[in-house]
Amino acid sequence: MLDVVEEYIHTAEPVSSRQLLKNHEYGLSSATIRNLMAKLDDAGFLYQPHTSAGRIPTQKAYRFFVDKVELGLREDPRKKDNISLKFKKELKEAMKESPDIAAHMLSRHIAQLTNAMAFAGLVSPNHFYKEGLGYLLNEPEFMDMDNVRSLIEYTDFLETRLDKLCQTVQNDTRVYIGEFEQQTTPFSLLVFTSNIRQQERGVFGIIGPMRMRYTENLQLLNSVRELFKNHD
């Protein structure tokens, strides 16, 4: 199932048994792969949009995938640091000057590295910076104008809930897949909180379709969290 999720993340196309056999060496027949995928359908991990189409991961499958990614990151600390030394120095100087400047700089940098929508919010003054909308709108999910409208409403909602988000997340990294505060959404949210300077609390995250690149994005957020820990 993990291979199905990874294939779909990279192609945005329903994944077939033939595609899996082409890209992976299982030592199994196409019929066996189809039977396994049918069982994953029944278990709620995959669904088939059309009778002749391949399979698409469900919210349940993405959660299983993310749990495996997070476990791998905890087991191998070397995967946590993927921020350049140049940016680390620039961010350190910005944090000395102003939490606002640091938050804005960080949201822009995360967006550039992930080709996704990133945000940084300062809780006390309720300042909210978001970058990378253009990157996100290039994803095939946003050919649908309903999803574009939903995205705008979603980011506006997050901006008004910075204090609540900060209280909920605390000092952990959280991954919300297809839902947030009991609201169903077509998006995923990766978020963490940290003190920036003089107890100023910040909330940082990445917003994308459920088909986002969880592995790379979680690695990046772990790197950013380490920067704030070292700064403290």
SVG drawing of the C-alpha trace seen along z (x, -y; Angstrom):
<svg xmlns="http://www.w3.org/2000/svg" viewBox="-17 -44 43 58">
<polyline fill="none" stroke="black" stroke-width="0.4" points="0.0,0.0 2.9,-2.4 4.0,-2.1 0.5,-3.0 0.5,-6.1 3.9,-7.1 3.0,-6.5 -0.1,-8.6 1.7,-11.4 4.1,-11.7 1.7,-11.2 -1.7,-12.3 -3.1,-9.5 -4.9,-6.4 -2.4,-3.6 -2.8,-0.3 -1.3,3.1 0.6,2.9 2.2,-0.4 3.3,1.1 4.8,4.1 6.6,1.8 8.2,-0.3 8.7,2.3 10.2,5.8 7.6,7.8 8.0,11.2 4.2,11.4 1.8,11.7 -0.4,8.9 -3.5,10.9 -2.0,11.3 -1.4,7.5 -4.9,6.8 -6.3,9.1 -4.2,7.4 -5.4,4.0 -9.0,5.2 -8.5,6.2 -7.1,2.8 -10.3,1.4 -12.4,3.5 -10.3,2.3 -10.9,-1.3 -7.3,-2.2 -7.9,-2.6 -10.8,-3.3 -11.4,-2.9 -12.9,-6.0 -14.0,-4.0 -14.4,-0.3 -11.5,-0.2 -9.3,-2.7 -6.5,-2.1 -6.7,-2.9 -6.5,-6.2 -5.4,-6.4 -8.0,-7.3 -7.5,-9.5 -7.0,-6.3 -4.1,-5.3 -2.4,-8.7 -2.6,-8.5 -0.9,-5.0 1.7,-6.4 2.4,-9.5 2.8,-7.3 5.4,-5.3 7.2,-8.4 7.3,-9.9 8.6,-6.6 11.4,-6.6 12.4,-10.2 12.5,-9.4 14.7,-6.4 17.2,-8.3 18.0,-11.7 20.3,-12.4 17.2,-13.0 16.2,-16.0 18.7,-18.6 18.1,-19.9 18.4,-23.6 21.4,-25.4 24.0,-27.0 23.5,-30.3 19.8,-30.4 20.4,-29.3 22.7,-32.3 20.2,-34.7 17.3,-33.4 19.4,-33.7 20.1,-37.3 16.5,-38.0 15.3,-36.5 17.6,-38.9 16.1,-41.8 12.4,-41.0 10.1,-37.9 8.0,-39.4 10.9,-39.5 11.9,-35.9 8.4,-34.6 7.9,-36.2 11.3,-35.0 10.7,-31.5 7.3,-31.2 8.8,-32.3 11.7,-29.9 9.6,-26.9 7.3,-27.7 10.3,-27.8 11.8,-24.6 8.5,-22.6 6.7,-24.2 3.7,-24.2 1.9,-26.9 3.7,-27.7 2.6,-30.0 4.0,-31.5 1.9,-33.2 2.8,-35.2 0.2,-34.5 0.4,-37.6 0.1,-40.3 -1.9,-37.9 0.3,-38.4 -0.1,-35.8 2.2,-35.4 1.4,-33.0 3.6,-32.3 3.4,-29.9 -0.2,-30.1 1.1,-30.1 2.9,-26.8 -0.2,-25.2 -2.5,-26.4 -0.2,-24.5 -1.3,-21.2 -4.0,-19.3 -6.4,-19.4 -6.8,-23.1 -8.1,-22.9 -11.3,-22.6 -12.5,-26.1 -14.4,-24.6 -11.1,-23.5 -9.6,-27.0 -12.5,-28.6 -12.1,-26.0 -8.4,-26.7 -9.0,-30.5 -11.6,-29.8 -9.3,-27.3 -6.3,-29.7 -8.6,-32.5 -10.0,-30.1 -6.5,-29.2 -5.5,-32.9 -8.4,-33.5 -7.5,-30.5 -3.8,-31.0 -4.2,-31.0 -6.3,-27.8 -3.9,-26.1 -1.0,-27.0 -2.8,-25.6 -3.7,-22.4 -0.3,-21.7 1.8,-22.7 5.5,-21.6 4.8,-18.7 4.6,-18.5 1.0,-17.6 -0.3,-16.3 -4.0,-16.9 -5.1,-14.9 -8.5,-15.9 -9.8,-17.5 -9.2,-20.1 -11.2,-20.9 -13.9,-18.4 -14.2,-20.1 -13.7,-18.0 -11.4,-19.5 -9.7,-18.4 -6.3,-19.5 -3.6,-18.4 -1.9,-20.6 1.6,-20.0 2.2,-22.3 4.4,-23.0 4.8,-25.8 7.9,-27.3 9.1,-30.3 10.9,-32.8 12.2,-35.5 11.2,-36.8 8.5,-34.2 6.9,-35.3 5.0,-32.2 5.0,-31.3 3.0,-28.8 4.5,-27.4 3.2,-25.0 2.6,-23.7 -0.8,-23.4 -1.3,-21.2 -3.7,-18.7 -3.9,-15.3 -1.6,-14.2 1.3,-16.2 4.9,-15.2 4.8,-14.2 8.3,-12.7 10.1,-15.8 7.8,-18.3 8.1,-16.6 11.9,-16.4 11.9,-20.1 9.7,-21.0 11.9,-18.9 14.9,-20.9 13.2,-24.2 12.2,-23.0 15.8,-22.1 16.8,-25.7 14.5,-27.1 15.6,-24.6 19.2,-25.6 18.3,-29.3 16.7,-28.8"/>
</svg>
